[in-house]
């Protein structure tokens, strides 16, 4: 897996390109959300890579990207600079950006600050903030979300959230164990640092400032992000489109990949027309 240094952090990524080599091609950057990594999106590559160059990146501290350490002070500002520096390091002037969950939350802020770097913005199961109601769900009966992570560890927290009906991708027993094992690879202090920083972020005031073409992939049945909130986000972003995906829960990128990818391709192809 290739790695590159951006914003003083070694980041791992994958770039899959099966586009026609003698024709111009465009890049779609898929950015995972909290606790996941680029491997969670492997099943998207065959669906997209013949049409777009598919770029996937591990967020700092996730997957094979560098862990900034237990005393690191996480911030949305740093994560945004990570994103811009990553594009700069790869020499990519413009991409289509698809952000899942908090990857989309960051994408909203990125699109407002550096609109010239995005051909389009796709927000998949994206909240504008993590409200107290959701933080309580993530606390799993403990004092708060960071405490739950500290008591259970990354993998144990993911397992407990699945068992509580929290919507993390499971499926058959082998698939469920794979998901838990992938979460367990993340140092607990990384997730604790992130979950302390993320609740202070609210990008709702930025929605009306988004100028790049935007598609919202909205889960019909998420316990975390109600459909009405996704529709309200569509209404707030000038010219935004929405595709409602009837998946089992929040993680439509996993159980409805074909529907999501089809909507992305239709969106990006319409922009080229």
C-alpha positions as CSV (number, residue, x, y, z in Angstrom):
1,X,0.0,0.0,0.0
2,X,1.6,3.3,-1.0
3,X,2.2,6.0,1.5
4,X,2.8,9.7,1.3
5,X,3.7,12.4,3.9
6,X,1.1,15.3,4.0
7,X,0.8,17.9,6.8
8,X,3.6,16.2,8.7
9,X,1.7,12.8,8.8
10,X,2.5,9.7,6.8
11,X,-0.8,8.7,5.1
12,X,-1.6,5.4,3.4
13,X,-3.8,5.3,0.3
14,X,-4.9,3.3,-2.7
15,X,-5.5,4.5,-6.2
16,X,-7.3,2.1,-8.6
17,X,-7.5,3.1,-12.2
18,X,-9.1,1.0,-14.9
19,X,-10.3,3.9,-17.1
20,X,-9.5,4.0,-20.8
21,X,-5.8,5.0,-20.9
22,X,-6.0,7.2,-24.0
23,X,-9.0,9.2,-22.8
24,X,-9.1,11.9,-20.2
25,X,-10.1,10.6,-16.7
26,X,-11.3,12.1,-13.5
27,X,-10.6,11.1,-9.9
28,X,-13.1,10.2,-7.2
29,X,-11.7,10.5,-3.7
30,X,-13.6,8.3,-1.2
31,X,-13.0,9.3,2.4
32,X,-14.1,6.9,5.2
33,X,-15.6,8.1,8.5
34,X,-15.0,7.5,12.2
35,X,-13.2,4.2,13.0
36,X,-13.1,2.8,9.6
37,X,-10.4,2.6,6.9
38,X,-10.0,2.4,3.2
39,X,-10.4,-1.4,3.2
40,X,-14.1,-0.9,4.1
41,X,-14.5,0.4,0.5
42,X,-12.9,-2.4,-1.5
43,X,-16.2,-3.5,-2.9
44,X,-16.8,-0.1,-4.4
45,X,-13.7,-0.3,-6.6
46,X,-15.1,-2.8,-9.2
47,X,-18.2,-0.7,-9.4
48,X,-16.4,2.6,-10.2
49,X,-12.9,2.1,-11.3
50,X,-13.7,1.6,-15.0
51,X,-15.3,5.0,-15.1
52,X,-13.3,7.1,-12.5
53,X,-9.9,6.8,-10.9
54,X,-10.8,5.7,-7.4
55,X,-8.7,7.2,-4.6
56,X,-9.1,5.9,-1.0
57,X,-7.1,7.3,1.9
58,X,-6.7,6.2,5.6
59,X,-7.4,9.2,7.9
60,X,-4.6,9.9,10.3
61,X,-4.5,7.3,13.0
62,X,-6.7,4.9,11.0
63,X,-5.7,1.9,8.9
64,X,-2.0,2.2,8.0
65,X,-1.8,5.9,8.4
66,X,0.5,7.2,11.2
67,X,-0.8,7.4,14.8
68,X,-0.1,10.9,16.1
69,X,0.2,9.5,19.7
70,X,-1.9,9.4,22.9
71,X,-1.2,13.1,23.8
72,X,-2.2,14.5,20.4
73,X,-4.8,17.2,20.4
74,X,-7.2,16.4,17.6
75,X,-9.0,19.2,15.8
76,X,-11.2,19.6,12.7
77,X,-8.7,22.3,11.4
78,X,-5.9,19.8,11.4
79,X,-8.0,17.2,9.6
80,X,-8.9,19.7,7.0
81,X,-5.3,20.6,6.4
82,X,-4.5,16.9,6.2
83,X,-7.0,16.7,3.3
84,X,-5.6,19.7,1.4
85,X,-2.0,18.7,1.9
86,X,-2.9,15.1,0.7
87,X,-4.2,16.5,-2.6
88,X,-1.1,18.8,-2.9
89,X,1.3,15.9,-2.2
90,X,-0.3,13.8,-4.9
91,X,-0.4,16.7,-7.4
92,X,-4.2,16.6,-7.8
93,X,-5.6,19.9,-8.6
94,X,-9.3,18.8,-8.6
95,X,-11.2,15.7,-7.6
96,X,-14.7,14.5,-7.1
97,X,-15.0,14.0,-3.3
98,X,-17.2,11.4,-1.6
99,X,-17.2,11.6,2.2
100,X,-18.9,9.1,4.5
101,X,-20.2,10.1,7.9
102,X,-17.7,12.5,9.4
103,X,-15.7,12.2,6.2
104,X,-18.6,14.1,4.7
105,X,-18.8,16.6,7.6
106,X,-15.2,17.5,6.8
107,X,-16.0,17.6,3.1
108,X,-18.6,20.3,3.7
109,X,-16.0,22.5,5.4
110,X,-13.4,21.7,2.7
111,X,-15.8,22.6,-0.1
112,X,-16.5,26.0,1.4
113,X,-12.8,26.8,2.1
114,X,-11.3,25.3,-1.1
115,X,-14.1,25.0,-3.6
116,X,-11.6,25.2,-6.5
117,X,-10.2,21.8,-5.5
118,X,-13.5,19.9,-5.9
119,X,-15.4,19.0,-9.1
120,X,-18.2,17.8,-7.0
121,X,-19.1,16.9,-3.4
122,X,-21.0,13.7,-2.4
123,X,-22.2,13.4,1.2
124,X,-23.0,9.8,2.2
125,X,-24.9,9.4,5.5
126,X,-23.4,12.7,6.6
127,X,-24.4,14.6,9.7
128,X,-23.7,18.3,10.1
129,X,-22.9,17.7,13.8
130,X,-22.9,14.9,16.4
131,X,-25.8,15.9,18.7
132,X,-26.1,14.9,22.3
133,X,-28.7,12.3,21.4
134,X,-26.2,10.4,19.2
135,X,-23.4,10.9,21.7
136,X,-25.5,9.2,24.3
137,X,-26.1,6.2,21.9
138,X,-22.3,6.0,21.4
139,X,-21.8,6.1,25.2
140,X,-23.5,2.7,25.5
141,X,-24.6,3.3,29.1
142,X,-21.2,4.6,30.3
143,X,-20.6,8.2,31.5
144,X,-19.8,9.4,28.0
145,X,-18.5,8.4,24.6
146,X,-14.7,8.6,25.5
147,X,-15.3,6.6,28.6
148,X,-17.1,3.8,26.7
149,X,-14.1,3.6,24.3
150,X,-11.6,3.5,27.2
151,X,-13.5,0.7,29.0
152,X,-14.2,-1.4,25.9
153,X,-11.3,-0.7,23.5
154,X,-11.8,0.1,19.8
155,X,-12.9,-3.4,18.8
156,X,-15.0,-4.0,21.9
157,X,-16.8,-0.7,21.4
158,X,-17.6,-1.6,17.8
159,X,-18.9,-5.0,18.9
160,X,-21.0,-3.5,21.7
161,X,-22.5,-0.9,19.3
162,X,-23.4,-3.7,16.9
163,X,-25.1,-5.7,19.6
164,X,-27.0,-2.7,20.8
165,X,-28.5,-2.3,17.3
166,X,-26.4,0.7,16.5
167,X,-26.1,-0.2,12.9
168,X,-22.5,-0.9,12.4
169,X,-22.0,-3.3,9.4
170,X,-22.3,-6.9,10.5
171,X,-23.9,-9.5,8.3
172,X,-22.8,-13.1,8.6
173,X,-20.5,-14.1,11.5
174,X,-17.3,-14.0,9.4
175,X,-18.1,-10.5,8.1
176,X,-19.0,-9.3,11.6
177,X,-15.7,-10.5,13.0
178,X,-13.8,-8.9,10.1
179,X,-15.4,-5.5,10.9
180,X,-14.6,-5.9,14.6
181,X,-11.0,-6.9,13.9
182,X,-10.6,-3.8,11.6
183,X,-11.9,-1.5,14.3
184,X,-9.6,-3.2,16.8
185,X,-6.6,-2.2,14.8
186,X,-7.2,1.5,15.6
187,X,-5.5,2.6,18.9
188,X,-8.2,3.4,21.4
189,X,-6.6,6.8,22.1
190,X,-7.1,7.8,18.4
191,X,-10.8,7.3,18.6
192,X,-11.0,8.9,22.0
193,X,-9.2,12.0,20.7
194,X,-11.5,12.2,17.7
195,X,-14.7,11.8,19.7
196,X,-13.6,14.6,22.0
197,X,-13.0,16.9,19.0
198,X,-15.9,16.0,16.7
199,X,-18.8,17.0,18.9
200,X,-17.7,20.6,18.9
201,X,-18.0,20.8,15.1
202,X,-21.2,22.0,13.5
203,X,-21.1,22.7,9.8
204,X,-24.8,23.5,9.3
205,X,-24.1,27.3,9.0
206,X,-21.8,26.5,6.0
207,X,-24.4,24.7,3.9
208,X,-25.7,27.7,2.1
209,X,-22.1,28.7,1.2
210,X,-21.4,25.5,-0.8
211,X,-20.9,26.3,-4.5
212,X,-19.8,23.0,-5.9
213,X,-22.3,20.5,-7.3
214,X,-23.5,18.4,-4.5
215,X,-25.1,14.9,-4.2
216,X,-26.5,13.6,-0.9
217,X,-26.7,9.9,-0.5
218,X,-29.3,9.6,2.3
219,X,-29.9,6.5,4.3
220,X,-33.7,5.9,4.6
221,X,-33.4,4.0,8.0
222,X,-30.4,5.5,10.0
223,X,-30.9,5.7,13.8
224,X,-28.2,8.4,13.8
225,X,-29.1,10.6,10.9
226,X,-32.9,10.9,10.3
227,X,-34.0,11.2,6.7
228,X,-35.7,14.5,7.4
229,X,-32.3,16.0,8.4
230,X,-30.8,14.8,5.1
231,X,-33.7,16.4,3.2
232,X,-33.2,19.6,5.2
233,X,-29.5,19.5,4.2
234,X,-30.4,19.1,0.6
235,X,-32.7,22.1,0.8
236,X,-30.0,24.2,2.4
237,X,-27.3,23.5,-0.2
238,X,-27.9,25.5,-3.4
239,X,-28.8,23.1,-6.2
240,X,-28.1,20.0,-4.3
241,X,-29.5,16.6,-5.3
242,X,-30.5,13.8,-3.1
243,X,-30.8,10.0,-3.6
244,X,-32.5,8.1,-0.8
245,X,-31.0,4.7,-0.3
246,X,-33.2,2.1,1.3
247,X,-30.6,0.2,3.3
248,X,-30.8,-1.6,6.6
249,X,-29.4,1.2,8.6
250,X,-26.8,3.9,8.7
251,X,-24.1,2.2,6.7
252,X,-25.6,2.2,3.3
253,X,-22.1,2.2,1.7
254,X,-21.8,-1.4,2.9
255,X,-25.2,-3.0,2.3
256,X,-26.3,-0.9,-0.7
257,X,-23.0,-0.3,-2.4
258,X,-24.5,-0.9,-5.9
259,X,-27.3,1.6,-5.4
260,X,-24.9,4.2,-4.0
261,X,-22.3,3.7,-6.7
262,X,-24.9,3.9,-9.4
263,X,-26.1,7.2,-8.1
264,X,-22.6,8.6,-7.9
265,X,-21.9,7.6,-11.5
266,X,-25.1,9.1,-12.8
267,X,-24.3,12.3,-10.9
268,X,-20.7,12.6,-12.1
269,X,-21.6,11.7,-15.7
270,X,-24.3,14.3,-15.8
271,X,-21.7,16.9,-14.7
272,X,-19.5,16.0,-17.7
273,X,-22.4,16.1,-20.2
